[in-house]
Amino acid sequence: MPPATSEALTERLTALESRKDEARHGTDPRATERQHAKGKLTAHERIELLLDKGSFSEVEALRRHRATGFGLEAKKPYGDGVVTGWGTVEGRT
């Protein structure tokens, strides 16, 4: 594999950040709006309230399911509806 140029590396990092942002905010902003309309927060919003700022380390945020049938092969959100990770509360893990 040839060494990556700085332009190619920058492009790949931009794509990764875009995917992470999509995983964090979801692909359907209407889903977040519906959650807020019910007086609820998203899972990530609740985690941000619970943990110390910037301490959350998410595990496998970009994982997608491999299920088929019932139309699932067309709908593959990042995280597959699960948020897993660790962080600190008042400095304690």
HTML snippet that shows the backbone in 3Dmol.js (N, CA, C, O; Angstrom):
<script src="https://3Dmol.org/build/3Dmol-min.js"></script>
<div id="view" style="width:600px;height:400px;position:relative"></div>
<script>
const pdb = `
ATOM      1  N   MET A   1       0.853  -1.180   0.000  1.00  0.00           N
ATOM      2  CA  MET A   1       0.000   0.000   0.000  1.00  0.00           C
ATOM      3  C   MET A   1       0.894   1.236   0.000  1.00  0.00           C
ATOM      4  O   MET A   1       1.759   1.377   0.864  1.00  0.00           O
ATOM      5  N   PRO A   2       0.689   2.129  -0.962  1.00  0.00           N
ATOM      6  CA  PRO A   2       1.530   3.330  -1.033  1.00  0.00           C
ATOM      7  C   PRO A   2       1.233   4.265   0.133  1.00  0.00           C
ATOM      8  O   PRO A   2       0.129   4.249   0.676  1.00  0.00           O
ATOM      9  N   PRO A   3       2.217   5.082   0.522  1.00  0.00           N
ATOM     10  CA  PRO A   3       1.997   6.010   1.625  1.00  0.00           C
ATOM     11  C   PRO A   3       0.894   7.013   1.262  1.00  0.00           C
ATOM     12  O   PRO A   3       0.794   7.460   0.119  1.00  0.00           O
ATOM     13  N   ALA A   4       0.086   7.349   2.242  1.00  0.00           N
ATOM     14  CA  ALA A   4      -1.017   8.284   2.022  1.00  0.00           C
ATOM     15  C   ALA A   4      -0.490   9.710   1.921  1.00  0.00           C
ATOM     16  O   ALA A   4       0.399  10.115   2.671  1.00  0.00           O
ATOM     17  N   THR A   5      -1.047  10.452   0.991  1.00  0.00           N
ATOM     18  CA  THR A   5      -0.689  11.859   0.885  1.00  0.00           C
ATOM     19  C   THR A   5      -1.456  12.619   1.948  1.00  0.00           C
ATOM     20  O   THR A   5      -2.444  12.121   2.487  1.00  0.00           O
ATOM     21  N   SER A   6      -1.008  13.813   2.245  1.00  0.00           N
ATOM     22  CA  SER A   6      -1.692  14.599   3.266  1.00  0.00           C
ATOM     23  C   SER A   6      -3.119  14.940   2.825  1.00  0.00           C
ATOM     24  O   SER A   6      -4.019  15.041   3.658  1.00  0.00           O
ATOM     25  N   GLU A   7      -3.325  15.118   1.513  1.00  0.00           N
ATOM     26  CA  GLU A   7      -4.674  15.401   1.014  1.00  0.00           C
ATOM     27  C   GLU A   7      -5.589  14.201   1.200  1.00  0.00           C
ATOM     28  O   GLU A   7      -6.736  14.355   1.620  1.00  0.00           O
ATOM     29  N   ALA A   8      -5.093  13.002   0.890  1.00  0.00           N
ATOM     30  CA  ALA A   8      -5.887  11.780   1.048  1.00  0.00           C
ATOM     31  C   ALA A   8      -6.191  11.541   2.516  1.00  0.00           C
ATOM     32  O   ALA A   8      -7.303  11.147   2.867  1.00  0.00           O
ATOM     33  N   LEU A   9      -5.207  11.778   3.376  1.00  0.00           N
ATOM     34  CA  LEU A   9      -5.409  11.596   4.806  1.00  0.00           C
ATOM     35  C   LEU A   9      -6.436  12.590   5.342  1.00  0.00           C
ATOM     36  O   LEU A   9      -7.300  12.221   6.137  1.00  0.00           O
ATOM     37  N   THR A  10      -6.347  13.829   4.915  1.00  0.00           N
ATOM     38  CA  THR A  10      -7.305  14.841   5.328  1.00  0.00           C
ATOM     39  C   THR A  10      -8.708  14.471   4.871  1.00  0.00           C
ATOM     40  O   THR A  10      -9.673  14.643   5.616  1.00  0.00           O
ATOM     41  N   GLU A  11      -8.824  13.964   3.651  1.00  0.00           N
ATOM     42  CA  GLU A  11     -10.119  13.542   3.119  1.00  0.00           C
ATOM     43  C   GLU A  11     -10.715  12.394   3.934  1.00  0.00           C
ATOM     44  O   GLU A  11     -11.909  12.393   4.234  1.00  0.00           O
ATOM     45  N   ARG A  12      -9.881  11.426   4.287  1.00  0.00           N
ATOM     46  CA  ARG A  12     -10.351  10.279   5.076  1.00  0.00           C
ATOM     47  C   ARG A  12     -10.753  10.703   6.485  1.00  0.00           C
ATOM     48  O   ARG A  12     -11.747  10.212   7.021  1.00  0.00           O
ATOM     49  N   LEU A  13      -9.986  11.613   7.089  1.00  0.00           N
ATOM     50  CA  LEU A  13     -10.331  12.107   8.426  1.00  0.00           C
ATOM     51  C   LEU A  13     -11.629  12.901   8.405  1.00  0.00           C
ATOM     52  O   LEU A  13     -12.425  12.814   9.341  1.00  0.00           O
ATOM     53  N   THR A  14     -11.847  13.668   7.352  1.00  0.00           N
ATOM     54  CA  THR A  14     -13.091  14.418   7.197  1.00  0.00           C
ATOM     55  C   THR A  14     -14.269  13.462   7.075  1.00  0.00           C
ATOM     56  O   THR A  14     -15.316  13.689   7.681  1.00  0.00           O
ATOM     57  N   ALA A  15     -14.108  12.397   6.299  1.00  0.00           N
ATOM     58  CA  ALA A  15     -15.170  11.403   6.148  1.00  0.00           C
ATOM     59  C   ALA A  15     -15.460  10.711   7.477  1.00  0.00           C
ATOM     60  O   ALA A  15     -16.619  10.456   7.803  1.00  0.00           O
ATOM     61  N   LEU A  16     -14.411  10.406   8.247  1.00  0.00           N
ATOM     62  CA  LEU A  16     -14.600   9.775   9.552  1.00  0.00           C
ATOM     63  C   LEU A  16     -15.350  10.699  10.505  1.00  0.00           C
ATOM     64  O   LEU A  16     -16.261  10.257  11.205  1.00  0.00           O
ATOM     65  N   GLU A  17     -14.981  11.963  10.538  1.00  0.00           N
ATOM     66  CA  GLU A  17     -15.671  12.926  11.400  1.00  0.00           C
ATOM     67  C   GLU A  17     -17.134  13.064  10.993  1.00  0.00           C
ATOM     68  O   GLU A  17     -18.009  13.209  11.847  1.00  0.00           O
ATOM     69  N   SER A  18     -17.397  13.019   9.696  1.00  0.00           N
ATOM     70  CA  SER A  18     -18.770  13.089   9.205  1.00  0.00           C
ATOM     71  C   SER A  18     -19.579  11.890   9.689  1.00  0.00           C
ATOM     72  O   SER A  18     -20.724  12.039  10.116  1.00  0.00           O
ATOM     73  N   ARG A  19     -18.983  10.707   9.621  1.00  0.00           N
ATOM     74  CA  ARG A  19     -19.664   9.497  10.103  1.00  0.00           C
ATOM     75  C   ARG A  19     -19.911   9.567  11.605  1.00  0.00           C
ATOM     76  O   ARG A  19     -20.985   9.197  12.078  1.00  0.00           O
ATOM     77  N   LYS A  20     -18.917  10.041  12.356  1.00  0.00           N
ATOM     78  CA  LYS A  20     -19.084  10.163  13.807  1.00  0.00           C
ATOM     79  C   LYS A  20     -20.203  11.150  14.135  1.00  0.00           C
ATOM     80  O   LYS A  20     -20.992  10.921  15.052  1.00  0.00           O
ATOM     81  N   ASP A  21     -20.267  12.238  13.387  1.00  0.00           N
ATOM     82  CA  ASP A  21     -21.323  13.227  13.600  1.00  0.00           C
ATOM     83  C   ASP A  21     -22.692  12.626  13.290  1.00  0.00           C
ATOM     84  O   ASP A  21     -23.657  12.860  14.017  1.00  0.00           O
ATOM     85  N   GLU A  22     -22.770  11.851  12.207  1.00  0.00           N
ATOM     86  CA  GLU A  22     -24.023  11.188  11.852  1.00  0.00           C
ATOM     87  C   GLU A  22     -24.430  10.190  12.934  1.00  0.00           C
ATOM     88  O   GLU A  22     -25.608  10.090  13.275  1.00  0.00           O
ATOM     89  N   ALA A  23     -23.461   9.454  13.475  1.00  0.00           N
ATOM     90  CA  ALA A  23     -23.749   8.498  14.542  1.00  0.00           C
ATOM     91  C   ALA A  23     -24.235   9.222  15.789  1.00  0.00           C
ATOM     92  O   ALA A  23     -25.129   8.736  16.482  1.00  0.00           O
ATOM     93  N   ARG A  24     -23.665  10.357  16.073  1.00  0.00           N
ATOM     94  CA  ARG A  24     -24.009  11.124  17.282  1.00  0.00           C
ATOM     95  C   ARG A  24     -25.392  11.761  17.172  1.00  0.00           C
ATOM     96  O   ARG A  24     -26.163  11.746  18.131  1.00  0.00           O
ATOM     97  N   HIS A  25     -25.699  12.312  16.019  1.00  0.00           N
ATOM     98  CA  HIS A  25     -26.951  13.061  15.860  1.00  0.00           C
ATOM     99  C   HIS A  25     -28.042  12.291  15.125  1.00  0.00           C
ATOM    100  O   HIS A  25     -29.190  12.734  15.091  1.00  0.00           O
ATOM    101  N   GLY A  26     -27.708  11.162  14.546  1.00  0.00           N
ATOM    102  CA  GLY A  26     -28.695  10.370  13.821  1.00  0.00           C
ATOM    103  C   GLY A  26     -28.904  10.879  12.414  1.00  0.00           C
ATOM    104  O   GLY A  26     -28.492  11.987  12.068  1.00  0.00           O
ATOM    105  N   THR A  27     -29.547  10.058  11.611  1.00  0.00           N
ATOM    106  CA  THR A  27     -29.770  10.424  10.218  1.00  0.00           C
ATOM    107  C   THR A  27     -31.100  11.135  10.029  1.00  0.00           C
ATOM    108  O   THR A  27     -31.332  11.746   8.986  1.00  0.00           O
ATOM    109  N   ASP A  28     -31.978  11.064  11.029  1.00  0.00           N
ATOM    110  CA  ASP A  28     -33.308  11.651  10.901  1.00  0.00           C
ATOM    111  C   ASP A  28     -33.538  12.689  12.000  1.00  0.00           C
ATOM    112  O   ASP A  28     -33.877  12.329  13.127  1.00  0.00           O
ATOM    113  N   PRO A  29     -33.356  13.975  11.682  1.00  0.00           N
ATOM    114  CA  PRO A  29     -33.568  15.006  12.701  1.00  0.00           C
ATOM    115  C   PRO A  29     -35.007  15.030  13.224  1.00  0.00           C
ATOM    116  O   PRO A  29     -35.263  15.509  14.328  1.00  0.00           O
ATOM    117  N   ARG A  30     -35.941  14.510  12.424  1.00  0.00           N
ATOM    118  CA  ARG A  30     -37.339  14.462  12.872  1.00  0.00           C
ATOM    119  C   ARG A  30     -37.501  13.526  14.065  1.00  0.00           C
ATOM    120  O   ARG A  30     -38.357  13.752  14.921  1.00  0.00           O
ATOM    121  N   ALA A  31     -36.677  12.469  14.125  1.00  0.00           N
ATOM    122  CA  ALA A  31     -36.741  11.546  15.262  1.00  0.00           C
ATOM    123  C   ALA A  31     -36.363  12.269  16.554  1.00  0.00           C
ATOM    124  O   ALA A  31     -36.994  12.065  17.592  1.00  0.00           O
ATOM    125  N   THR A  32     -35.339  13.109  16.488  1.00  0.00           N
ATOM    126  CA  THR A  32     -34.940  13.898  17.659  1.00  0.00           C
ATOM    127  C   THR A  32     -36.041  14.880  18.029  1.00  0.00           C
ATOM    128  O   THR A  32     -36.343  15.062  19.209  1.00  0.00           O
ATOM    129  N   GLU A  33     -36.639  15.508  17.032  1.00  0.00           N
ATOM    130  CA  GLU A  33     -37.739  16.442  17.289  1.00  0.00           C
ATOM    131  C   GLU A  33     -38.915  15.736  17.955  1.00  0.00           C
ATOM    132  O   GLU A  33     -39.524  16.279  18.876  1.00  0.00           O
ATOM    133  N   ARG A  34     -39.234  14.532  17.496  1.00  0.00           N
ATOM    134  CA  ARG A  34     -40.333  13.765  18.103  1.00  0.00           C
ATOM    135  C   ARG A  34     -40.022  13.435  19.551  1.00  0.00           C
ATOM    136  O   ARG A  34     -40.898  13.500  20.413  1.00  0.00           O
ATOM    137  N   GLN A  35     -38.770  13.081  19.816  1.00  0.00           N
ATOM    138  CA  GLN A  35     -38.357  12.775  21.181  1.00  0.00           C
ATOM    139  C   GLN A  35     -38.500  14.016  22.065  1.00  0.00           C
ATOM    140  O   GLN A  35     -39.008  13.930  23.183  1.00  0.00           O
ATOM    141  N   HIS A  36     -38.055  15.159  21.565  1.00  0.00           N
ATOM    142  CA  HIS A  36     -38.157  16.407  22.322  1.00  0.00           C
ATOM    143  C   HIS A  36     -39.617  16.816  22.523  1.00  0.00           C
ATOM    144  O   HIS A  36     -39.974  17.351  23.573  1.00  0.00           O
ATOM    145  N   ALA A  37     -40.455  16.567  21.524  1.00  0.00           N
ATOM    146  CA  ALA A  37     -41.877  16.912  21.632  1.00  0.00           C
ATOM    147  C   ALA A  37     -42.561  16.116  22.747  1.00  0.00           C
ATOM    148  O   ALA A  37     -43.550  16.569  23.322  1.00  0.00           O
ATOM    149  N   LYS A  38     -42.036  14.944  23.043  1.00  0.00           N
ATOM    150  CA  LYS A  38     -42.575  14.123  24.130  1.00  0.00           C
ATOM    151  C   LYS A  38     -41.996  14.522  25.487  1.00  0.00           C
ATOM    152  O   LYS A  38     -42.325  13.927  26.514  1.00  0.00           O
ATOM    153  N   GLY A  39     -41.129  15.535  25.478  1.00  0.00           N
ATOM    154  CA  GLY A  39     -40.487  15.962  26.715  1.00  0.00           C
ATOM    155  C   GLY A  39     -39.312  15.083  27.105  1.00  0.00           C
ATOM    156  O   GLY A  39     -38.904  15.058  28.266  1.00  0.00           O
ATOM    157  N   LYS A  40     -38.769  14.364  26.131  1.00  0.00           N
ATOM    158  CA  LYS A  40     -37.660  13.446  26.389  1.00  0.00           C
ATOM    159  C   LYS A  40     -36.392  13.946  25.711  1.00  0.00           C
ATOM    160  O   LYS A  40     -36.442  14.728  24.761  1.00  0.00           O
ATOM    161  N   LEU A  41     -35.256  13.478  26.218  1.00  0.00           N
ATOM    162  CA  LEU A  41     -33.964  13.754  25.612  1.00  0.00           C
ATOM    163  C   LEU A  41     -33.481  12.513  24.881  1.00  0.00           C
ATOM    164  O   LEU A  41     -33.936  11.401  25.153  1.00  0.00           O
ATOM    165  N   THR A  42     -32.553  12.714  23.948  1.00  0.00           N
ATOM    166  CA  THR A  42     -31.951  11.564  23.274  1.00  0.00           C
ATOM    167  C   THR A  42     -30.985  10.892  24.251  1.00  0.00           C
ATOM    168  O   THR A  42     -30.638  11.465  25.284  1.00  0.00           O
ATOM    169  N   ALA A  43     -30.563   9.697  23.923  1.00  0.00           N
ATOM    170  CA  ALA A  43     -29.622   8.966  24.786  1.00  0.00           C
ATOM    171  C   ALA A  43     -28.332   9.759  24.980  1.00  0.00           C
ATOM    172  O   ALA A  43     -27.821   9.850  26.096  1.00  0.00           O
ATOM    173  N   HIS A  44     -27.809  10.329  23.905  1.00  0.00           N
ATOM    174  CA  HIS A  44     -26.566  11.101  24.024  1.00  0.00           C
ATOM    175  C   HIS A  44     -26.772  12.344  24.888  1.00  0.00           C
ATOM    176  O   HIS A  44     -25.886  12.712  25.659  1.00  0.00           O
ATOM    177  N   GLU A  45     -27.922  12.988  24.769  1.00  0.00           N
ATOM    178  CA  GLU A  45     -28.203  14.164  25.597  1.00  0.00           C
ATOM    179  C   GLU A  45     -28.262  13.789  27.075  1.00  0.00           C
ATOM    180  O   GLU A  45     -27.760  14.526  27.924  1.00  0.00           O
ATOM    181  N   ARG A  46     -28.876  12.646  27.385  1.00  0.00           N
ATOM    182  CA  ARG A  46     -28.945  12.198  28.781  1.00  0.00           C
ATOM    183  C   ARG A  46     -27.557  11.861  29.314  1.00  0.00           C
ATOM    184  O   ARG A  46     -27.240  12.166  30.464  1.00  0.00           O
ATOM    185  N   ILE A  47     -26.736  11.236  28.488  1.00  0.00           N
ATOM    186  CA  ILE A  47     -25.369  10.909  28.900  1.00  0.00           C
ATOM    187  C   ILE A  47     -24.591  12.186  29.195  1.00  0.00           C
ATOM    188  O   ILE A  47     -23.858  12.254  30.182  1.00  0.00           O
ATOM    189  N   GLU A  48     -24.748  13.201  28.341  1.00  0.00           N
ATOM    190  CA  GLU A  48     -24.051  14.472  28.554  1.00  0.00           C
ATOM    191  C   GLU A  48     -24.453  15.123  29.874  1.00  0.00           C
ATOM    192  O   GLU A  48     -23.622  15.741  30.538  1.00  0.00           O
ATOM    193  N   LEU A  49     -25.717  14.990  30.256  1.00  0.00           N
ATOM    194  CA  LEU A  49     -26.172  15.556  31.522  1.00  0.00           C
ATOM    195  C   LEU A  49     -25.613  14.791  32.726  1.00  0.00           C
ATOM    196  O   LEU A  49     -25.299  15.389  33.755  1.00  0.00           O
ATOM    197  N   LEU A  50     -25.492  13.488  32.593  1.00  0.00           N
ATOM    198  CA  LEU A  50     -25.047  12.650  33.696  1.00  0.00           C
ATOM    199  C   LEU A  50     -23.546  12.756  33.941  1.00  0.00           C
ATOM    200  O   LEU A  50     -23.109  12.912  35.082  1.00  0.00           O
ATOM    201  N   LEU A  51     -22.763  12.671  32.878  1.00  0.00           N
ATOM    202  CA  LEU A  51     -21.310  12.577  33.013  1.00  0.00           C
ATOM    203  C   LEU A  51     -20.628  13.936  32.994  1.00  0.00           C
ATOM    204  O   LEU A  51     -21.192  14.933  32.543  1.00  0.00           O
ATOM    205  N   ASP A  52     -19.396  13.947  33.499  1.00  0.00           N
ATOM    206  CA  ASP A  52     -18.572  15.151  33.445  1.00  0.00           C
ATOM    207  C   ASP A  52     -18.347  15.533  31.981  1.00  0.00           C
ATOM    208  O   ASP A  52     -18.208  14.675  31.109  1.00  0.00           O
ATOM    209  N   LYS A  53     -18.316  16.831  31.742  1.00  0.00           N
ATOM    210  CA  LYS A  53     -18.161  17.333  30.372  1.00  0.00           C
ATOM    211  C   LYS A  53     -16.897  16.772  29.712  1.00  0.00           C
ATOM    212  O   LYS A  53     -15.798  16.841  30.262  1.00  0.00           O
ATOM    213  N   GLY A  54     -17.095  16.215  28.513  1.00  0.00           N
ATOM    214  CA  GLY A  54     -15.983  15.715  27.720  1.00  0.00           C
ATOM    215  C   GLY A  54     -15.385  14.400  28.186  1.00  0.00           C
ATOM    216  O   GLY A  54     -14.360  13.971  27.656  1.00  0.00           O
ATOM    217  N   SER A  55     -16.004  13.744  29.172  1.00  0.00           N
ATOM    218  CA  SER A  55     -15.396  12.516  29.699  1.00  0.00           C
ATOM    219  C   SER A  55     -15.934  11.238  29.053  1.00  0.00           C
ATOM    220  O   SER A  55     -15.387  10.161  29.288  1.00  0.00           O
ATOM    221  N   PHE A  56     -16.983  11.335  28.252  1.00  0.00           N
ATOM    222  CA  PHE A  56     -17.593  10.132  27.696  1.00  0.00           C
ATOM    223  C   PHE A  56     -16.774   9.580  26.543  1.00  0.00           C
ATOM    224  O   PHE A  56     -16.474  10.292  25.584  1.00  0.00           O
ATOM    225  N   SER A  57     -16.413   8.307  26.644  1.00  0.00           N
ATOM    226  CA  SER A  57     -15.721   7.591  25.575  1.00  0.00           C
ATOM    227  C   SER A  57     -16.670   6.526  25.056  1.00  0.00           C
ATOM    228  O   SER A  57     -16.942   5.537  25.737  1.00  0.00           O
ATOM    229  N   GLU A  58     -17.166   6.731  23.859  1.00  0.00           N
ATOM    230  CA  GLU A  58     -18.133   5.794  23.292  1.00  0.00           C
ATOM    231  C   GLU A  58     -17.421   4.630  22.623  1.00  0.00           C
ATOM    232  O   GLU A  58     -16.371   4.795  22.003  1.00  0.00           O
ATOM    233  N   VAL A  59     -18.014   3.449  22.761  1.00  0.00           N
ATOM    234  CA  VAL A  59     -17.466   2.223  22.184  1.00  0.00           C
ATOM    235  C   VAL A  59     -18.320   1.820  20.984  1.00  0.00           C
ATOM    236  O   VAL A  59     -19.544   1.744  21.081  1.00  0.00           O
ATOM    237  N   GLU A  60     -17.680   1.568  19.882  1.00  0.00           N
ATOM    238  CA  GLU A  60     -18.324   1.075  18.661  1.00  0.00           C
ATOM    239  C   GLU A  60     -19.501   1.931  18.198  1.00  0.00           C
ATOM    240  O   GLU A  60     -20.566   1.410  17.866  1.00  0.00           O
ATOM    241  N   ALA A  61     -19.303   3.218  18.180  1.00  0.00           N
ATOM    242  CA  ALA A  61     -20.357   4.143  17.749  1.00  0.00           C
ATOM    243  C   ALA A  61     -20.717   3.954  16.279  1.00  0.00           C
ATOM    244  O   ALA A  61     -21.820   4.308  15.863  1.00  0.00           O
ATOM    245  N   LEU A  62     -19.806   3.405  15.495  1.00  0.00           N
ATOM    246  CA  LEU A  62     -20.051   3.251  14.060  1.00  0.00           C
ATOM    247  C   LEU A  62     -20.503   1.847  13.678  1.00  0.00           C
ATOM    248  O   LEU A  62     -20.585   1.527  12.492  1.00  0.00           O
ATOM    249  N   ARG A  63     -20.797   1.008  14.665  1.00  0.00           N
ATOM    250  CA  ARG A  63     -21.266  -0.354  14.377  1.00  0.00           C
ATOM    251  C   ARG A  63     -22.649  -0.299  13.736  1.00  0.00           C
ATOM    252  O   ARG A  63     -23.472   0.551  14.074  1.00  0.00           O
ATOM    253  N   ARG A  64     -22.887  -1.220  12.804  1.00  0.00           N
ATOM    254  CA  ARG A  64     -24.191  -1.348  12.149  1.00  0.00           C
ATOM    255  C   ARG A  64     -24.625  -2.812  12.178  1.00  0.00           C
ATOM    256  O   ARG A  64     -23.790  -3.716  12.160  1.00  0.00           O
ATOM    257  N   HIS A  65     -25.933  -3.035  12.224  1.00  0.00           N
ATOM    258  CA  HIS A  65     -26.438  -4.399  12.231  1.00  0.00           C
ATOM    259  C   HIS A  65     -26.318  -5.030  10.846  1.00  0.00           C
ATOM    260  O   HIS A  65     -26.137  -4.333   9.847  1.00  0.00           O
ATOM    261  N   ARG A  66     -26.420  -6.355  10.801  1.00  0.00           N
ATOM    262  CA  ARG A  66     -26.359  -7.087   9.539  1.00  0.00           C
ATOM    263  C   ARG A  66     -27.643  -7.869   9.311  1.00  0.00           C
ATOM    264  O   ARG A  66     -27.650  -8.835   8.548  1.00  0.00           O
ATOM    265  N   ALA A  67     -28.712  -7.471   9.953  1.00  0.00           N
ATOM    266  CA  ALA A  67     -29.983  -8.188   9.850  1.00  0.00           C
ATOM    267  C   ALA A  67     -30.617  -7.992   8.477  1.00  0.00           C
ATOM    268  O   ALA A  67     -30.429  -6.964   7.826  1.00  0.00           O
ATOM    269  N   THR A  68     -31.367  -8.998   8.057  1.00  0.00           N
ATOM    270  CA  THR A  68     -32.125  -8.904   6.816  1.00  0.00           C
ATOM    271  C   THR A  68     -33.569  -9.290   7.111  1.00  0.00           C
ATOM    272  O   THR A  68     -33.868  -9.882   8.148  1.00  0.00           O
ATOM    273  N   GLY A  69     -34.442  -8.954   6.201  1.00  0.00           N
ATOM    274  CA  GLY A  69     -35.862  -9.234   6.390  1.00  0.00           C
ATOM    275  C   GLY A  69     -36.559  -8.044   7.020  1.00  0.00           C
ATOM    276  O   GLY A  69     -35.932  -7.220   7.686  1.00  0.00           O
ATOM    277  N   PHE A  70     -37.845  -7.964   6.806  1.00  0.00           N
ATOM    278  CA  PHE A  70     -38.676  -6.887   7.337  1.00  0.00           C
ATOM    279  C   PHE A  70     -38.177  -5.506   6.922  1.00  0.00           C
ATOM    280  O   PHE A  70     -38.491  -4.513   7.579  1.00  0.00           O
ATOM    281  N   GLY A  71     -37.401  -5.432   5.838  1.00  0.00           N
ATOM    282  CA  GLY A  71     -36.893  -4.153   5.350  1.00  0.00           C
ATOM    283  C   GLY A  71     -35.690  -3.631   6.112  1.00  0.00           C
ATOM    284  O   GLY A  71     -35.263  -2.498   5.889  1.00  0.00           O
ATOM    285  N   LEU A  72     -35.134  -4.439   7.013  1.00  0.00           N
ATOM    286  CA  LEU A  72     -34.007  -3.981   7.835  1.00  0.00           C
ATOM    287  C   LEU A  72     -32.732  -3.757   7.027  1.00  0.00           C
ATOM    288  O   LEU A  72     -31.881  -2.960   7.420  1.00  0.00           O
ATOM    289  N   GLU A  73     -32.596  -4.462   5.893  1.00  0.00           N
ATOM    290  CA  GLU A  73     -31.373  -4.291   5.104  1.00  0.00           C
ATOM    291  C   GLU A  73     -31.264  -2.881   4.526  1.00  0.00           C
ATOM    292  O   GLU A  73     -30.169  -2.452   4.162  1.00  0.00           O
ATOM    293  N   ALA A  74     -32.378  -2.153   4.435  1.00  0.00           N
ATOM    294  CA  ALA A  74     -32.369  -0.794   3.900  1.00  0.00           C
ATOM    295  C   ALA A  74     -32.158   0.253   4.996  1.00  0.00           C
ATOM    296  O   ALA A  74     -31.853   1.407   4.698  1.00  0.00           O
ATOM    297  N   LYS A  75     -32.317  -0.140   6.251  1.00  0.00           N
ATOM    298  CA  LYS A  75     -32.208   0.812   7.362  1.00  0.00           C
ATOM    299  C   LYS A  75     -31.114   0.340   8.311  1.00  0.00           C
ATOM    300  O   LYS A  75     -31.313  -0.583   9.101  1.00  0.00           O
ATOM    301  N   LYS A  76     -29.961   0.987   8.219  1.00  0.00           N
ATOM    302  CA  LYS A  76     -28.818   0.586   9.035  1.00  0.00           C
ATOM    303  C   LYS A  76     -28.212   1.806   9.733  1.00  0.00           C
ATOM    304  O   LYS A  76     -27.180   2.317   9.299  1.00  0.00           O
ATOM    305  N   PRO A  77     -28.843   2.270  10.802  1.00  0.00           N
ATOM    306  CA  PRO A  77     -28.280   3.435  11.496  1.00  0.00           C
ATOM    307  C   PRO A  77     -26.997   3.058  12.236  1.00  0.00           C
ATOM    308  O   PRO A  77     -26.817   1.913  12.652  1.00  0.00           O
ATOM    309  N   TYR A  78     -26.116   4.035  12.389  1.00  0.00           N
ATOM    310  CA  TYR A  78     -24.922   3.810  13.201  1.00  0.00           C
ATOM    311  C   TYR A  78     -25.353   3.577  14.634  1.00  0.00           C
ATOM    312  O   TYR A  78     -26.295   4.203  15.120  1.00  0.00           O
ATOM    313  N   GLY A  79     -24.668   2.683  15.300  1.00  0.00           N
ATOM    314  CA  GLY A  79     -24.965   2.397  16.692  1.00  0.00           C
ATOM    315  C   GLY A  79     -26.131   1.452  16.878  1.00  0.00           C
ATOM    316  O   GLY A  79     -26.265   0.842  17.939  1.00  0.00           O
ATOM    317  N   ASP A  80     -26.968   1.316  15.881  1.00  0.00           N
ATOM    318  CA  ASP A  80     -28.106   0.408  15.916  1.00  0.00           C
ATOM    319  C   ASP A  80     -28.975   0.600  17.151  1.00  0.00           C
ATOM    320  O   ASP A  80     -29.501  -0.367  17.701  1.00  0.00           O
ATOM    321  N   GLY A  81     -29.128   1.855  17.590  1.00  0.00           N
ATOM    322  CA  GLY A  81     -30.010   2.145  18.712  1.00  0.00           C
ATOM    323  C   GLY A  81     -29.402   1.875  20.075  1.00  0.00           C
ATOM    324  O   GLY A  81     -30.112   1.894  21.081  1.00  0.00           O
ATOM    325  N   VAL A  82     -28.098   1.623  20.127  1.00  0.00           N
ATOM    326  CA  VAL A  82     -27.431   1.322  21.395  1.00  0.00           C
ATOM    327  C   VAL A  82     -26.268   2.295  21.576  1.00  0.00           C
ATOM    328  O   VAL A  82     -25.477   2.513  20.658  1.00  0.00           O
ATOM    329  N   VAL A  83     -26.177   2.876  22.771  1.00  0.00           N
ATOM    330  CA  VAL A  83     -25.049   3.746  23.097  1.00  0.00           C
ATOM    331  C   VAL A  83     -24.304   3.090  24.251  1.00  0.00           C
ATOM    332  O   VAL A  83     -24.869   2.862  25.321  1.00  0.00           O
ATOM    333  N   THR A  84     -23.027   2.791  24.022  1.00  0.00           N
ATOM    334  CA  THR A  84     -22.214   2.110  25.026  1.00  0.00           C
ATOM    335  C   THR A  84     -20.906   2.867  25.212  1.00  0.00           C
ATOM    336  O   THR A  84     -20.319   3.351  24.244  1.00  0.00           O
ATOM    337  N   GLY A  85     -20.461   2.965  26.435  1.00  0.00           N
ATOM    338  CA  GLY A  85     -19.191   3.625  26.695  1.00  0.00           C
ATOM    339  C   GLY A  85     -18.976   3.826  28.179  1.00  0.00           C
ATOM    340  O   GLY A  85     -19.642   3.208  29.009  1.00  0.00           O
ATOM    341  N   TRP A  86     -18.034   4.700  28.502  1.00  0.00           N
ATOM    342  CA  TRP A  86     -17.748   5.007  29.895  1.00  0.00           C
ATOM    343  C   TRP A  86     -17.362   6.471  30.007  1.00  0.00           C
ATOM    344  O   TRP A  86     -17.035   7.126  29.018  1.00  0.00           O
ATOM    345  N   GLY A  87     -17.409   6.966  31.237  1.00  0.00           N
ATOM    346  CA  GLY A  87     -17.043   8.344  31.509  1.00  0.00           C
ATOM    347  C   GLY A  87     -16.890   8.530  33.005  1.00  0.00           C
ATOM    348  O   GLY A  87     -16.802   7.562  33.760  1.00  0.00           O
ATOM    349  N   THR A  88     -16.858   9.785  33.425  1.00  0.00           N
ATOM    350  CA  THR A  88     -16.700  10.074  34.853  1.00  0.00           C
ATOM    351  C   THR A  88     -17.870  10.911  35.350  1.00  0.00           C
ATOM    352  O   THR A  88     -18.475  11.688  34.611  1.00  0.00           O
ATOM    353  N   VAL A  89     -18.164  10.718  36.633  1.00  0.00           N
ATOM    354  CA  VAL A  89     -19.160  11.526  37.350  1.00  0.00           C
ATOM    355  C   VAL A  89     -18.426  12.116  38.536  1.00  0.00           C
ATOM    356  O   VAL A  89     -17.959  11.391  39.416  1.00  0.00           O
ATOM    357  N   GLU A  90     -18.327  13.426  38.554  1.00  0.00           N
ATOM    358  CA  GLU A  90     -17.569  14.138  39.592  1.00  0.00           C
ATOM    359  C   GLU A  90     -16.161  13.568  39.723  1.00  0.00           C
ATOM    360  O   GLU A  90     -15.646  13.379  40.825  1.00  0.00           O
ATOM    361  N   GLY A  91     -15.550  13.297  38.562  1.00  0.00           N
ATOM    362  CA  GLY A  91     -14.167  12.845  38.521  1.00  0.00           C
ATOM    363  C   GLY A  91     -13.952  11.357  38.766  1.00  0.00           C
ATOM    364  O   GLY A  91     -12.825  10.870  38.674  1.00  0.00           O
ATOM    365  N   ARG A  92     -15.015  10.636  39.075  1.00  0.00           N
ATOM    366  CA  ARG A  92     -14.880   9.199  39.344  1.00  0.00           C
ATOM    367  C   ARG A  92     -15.401   8.403  38.160  1.00  0.00           C
ATOM    368  O   ARG A  92     -16.460   8.723  37.620  1.00  0.00           O
ATOM    369  N   THR A  93     -14.673   7.369  37.748  1.00  0.00           N
ATOM    370  CA  THR A  93     -15.077   6.545  36.631  1.00  0.00           C
ATOM    371  C   THR A  93     -16.364   5.815  36.928  1.00  0.00           C
ATOM    372  O   THR A  93     -16.857   5.065  36.085  1.00  0.00           O
TER     373      THR A  93
END
`;
const viewer = $3Dmol.createViewer("view");
viewer.addModel(pdb, "pdb");
viewer.setStyle({}, {cartoon: {color: "spectrum"}});
viewer.zoomTo();
viewer.render();
</script>
